[in-house]
Amino acid sequence: MTDYQAPTSAVLDALDAAGLPALLELDAFAHVDRDMVTTLVEEFGRFVDEVIVPTDAIGDDVGSRHDPATGEVTTPEGFVKAYRRYVESGWGALAFPEEHGGGGLPRLVGLALQEMMTSANVALSLNPVLTQSVIEGLTKLGTPDQQRRFVPRLLTGEWNGTMVLTEPDAGSDVGAVRTRAEQDDDGTWRLTGTKLFITWGEHDLTDNIVHLVLARTPDAPVGTKGLSLFLVSKHLVDAEGRLGVRNTVRCASVEHKVGIHASPTCVLDFDRAEAELVGEVGDGMGLMFVVMNSARLSIGLQGLAAAEVTSQQALAYAHERRQGRVATTPKGESARIEDHPDVRRMLLTMRSATDAVRLVLYTTGAQADLAAHHPDEDVRARAKDRADLLTPIAKGWSTDEGVEVASLAIQVHGGVGYVEETGVARHWRDARIAPIYEGTNGIQAIDLVMRKLRLRDGSVIADLLSELEALDGPLAEAGDELAEVRARLADALVAVRAATAWLIERAATAPDDALAGATAYLDLLGSTLGGALLAESALRLRSPRSIGIATFYATERLARVPGLLGPVTAGAARLVIA
Ligand SMILES: Cc1cc2nc3c(=O)[nH]c(=O)nc-3n(C[C@H](O)[C@H](O)[C@H](O)COP(=O)(O)OP(=O)(O)OC[C@H]3O[C@@H](n4cnc5c(N)ncnc54)[C@H](O)[C@@H]3O)c2cc1C
């Protein structure tokens, strides 16, 4: 069936909408201009279409294989070659600071490239995604010596990185981690324990793997306060950055999963593995959050990537497939299913959700760039708060949307959608993990409601809502063209204001009530933000397409937002399992 084609012009439009031009005005990006970004996006789009897309189906069919005798993992045919080409072209390093050997591009542009890689092959894309999170962690938290020995090869992609938190009894509850970190008499740290579900924990794509591991030191307090962060290199690395002997970390098995078959999800045994402390003893959880916040945005992209690729497939299929008739169908012929109103509804639902998710993710990425690079400290602080507020939405809401859109793509295909050959089911299976890992979406919703709404005494969310409300003026000026968008957005924002006030009050006085409404609120706020960003795009572009998408989203999605106020504020008392 139809392969994915990198949607480079939609990506470039969304980069502009998210604020790329303003970012490129900053001194930090003086060496980058808009033409360079266009060239990179287009070149990378061609690269993924030609090199990465062809690896996707075989990756799903064959999967990565574990050899229990050696503990080694072999990736499907073509992966090593495709990954080498990715490394040789230097794509992975583009969005990292020049002082570490990166290309110094905005993170926002890095996200755009990552989106295309993820749509092309989500299982393979996870390898650079995790590596990039580890680079982010080491460049911020590692010692100069660790940075010098590990970062350059992670940047090129010659080595890859992993994030190692989960254990059989420590999933969402990271504080339950039991892996022990003990110091030998010579001061060397040694890790002992079993970690579960470690993405790309072992494989044949790179010579070395750099694990960032949470472990508990002797006599450490219980819970997250007792955790420290360690670097465990598959092969020991000497003072000059050269690879030495194999460390005592071994892959015991690889999971059989619903999707992302080519991404090896490993059980890792650490048997007195030599480790280096990152940061201070007891700071592990806080440090891991630096790594996780970067990863959460990337995992949010998996929702977008699944939505984009399956929207493309559904649109192409609906154009080919003929069934039934519509009023204009000539006698003796059948209509293309794209002409049936219900199929059009599905296609527009998919396309508008995909566009909305892209804007939410890119907007969050732009805030992360401002937080890192704006010269004014106040602007940096506000951008960081905004990025913190948006991150659970970017991860949680986007990945829920991605699964929904992929599921709708199956519906558009009818029976063949449920048959593997079309490939659409594969993307749905692949997408299903994103709401689970990197903090389940339930945990994202709780983070949003219990922590992020309270940022700076509620002023961070209040400022966001005021900005969205300020769209009312320009929408009014646009007249009839955007009247429906204006009306639905206004109603949605009234509901968001009411829900937010209720949750902030309950979080302090009756936390279970706030927790019970958290997931509905994630949907309510995510949908409203998505609708507002589509409205903003329509105001800016004034094209029939942008107005049509914003209007469709307003009537289908924003119109439902006030109805979510009920579930948000229904409280916990109703949640009785008989
Ligand atoms: C394919 C795959 C790849 C993964 N990759 C990695 C990796 O690279 N590194 C790594 O460290 N881990 C990884 N994980 C682990 C993943 O992050 C965890 O599975 C996830 O955090 C959920 O933990 P759990 O599976 O133990 O579920 P649980 O924590 O048992 O959660 C089960 C359910 O209970 C809910 N729940 C749990 N606690 C609460 C609470 N306090 N309040 C409300 N609801 C709650 C959850 O939302 C969920 O719906 C991976 C998992 C998979 C399947």
The ligand as an ORCA input file, in Angstrom:
! r2SCAN-3c Opt
* xyz 0 1
  C       7.872     -1.387     25.100
  C       8.282     -0.747     26.390
  C       9.445      0.002     26.444
  C       9.858      0.579     27.638
  N      11.049      1.251     27.705
  C      11.541      1.627     28.916
  C      12.875      2.139     29.046
  O      13.589      2.303     28.058
  N      13.334      2.421     30.286
  C      12.581      2.236     31.414
  O      13.059      2.497     32.502
  N      11.302      1.763     31.321
  C      10.776      1.448     30.108
  N       9.509      0.955     30.004
  C       8.695      0.846     31.197
  C       7.544      1.852     31.212
  O       8.038      3.136     31.426
  C       6.544      1.375     32.289
  O       5.909      0.233     31.764
  C       5.546      2.453     32.639
  O       6.178      3.500     33.327
  C       4.403      1.923     33.492
  O       4.874      1.132     34.555
  P       4.250     -0.316     34.775
  O       4.328     -1.052     33.493
  O       4.898     -0.933     35.953
  O       2.736     -0.067     35.058
  P       2.110      0.297     36.480
  O       2.924      1.351     37.147
  O       1.850     -0.955     37.240
  O       0.734      0.960     36.036
  C      -0.439      0.199     35.716
  C      -1.621      1.162     35.639
  O      -1.823      1.785     36.907
  C      -1.756      3.206     36.773
  N      -1.084      3.777     37.945
  C       0.065      3.351     38.533
  N       0.377      4.155     39.564
  C      -0.579      5.099     39.629
  C      -0.803      6.227     40.463
  N       0.034      6.580     41.433
  N      -1.910      6.977     40.243
  C      -2.758      6.681     39.235
  N      -2.596      5.637     38.411
  C      -1.516      4.853     38.595
  C      -0.983      3.470     35.494
  O      -1.312      4.730     34.915
  C      -1.408      2.293     34.639
  O      -2.608      2.578     33.986
  C       9.058      0.418     28.800
  C       7.867     -0.323     28.739
  C       7.491     -0.913     27.556
  C       6.235     -1.745     27.541
*
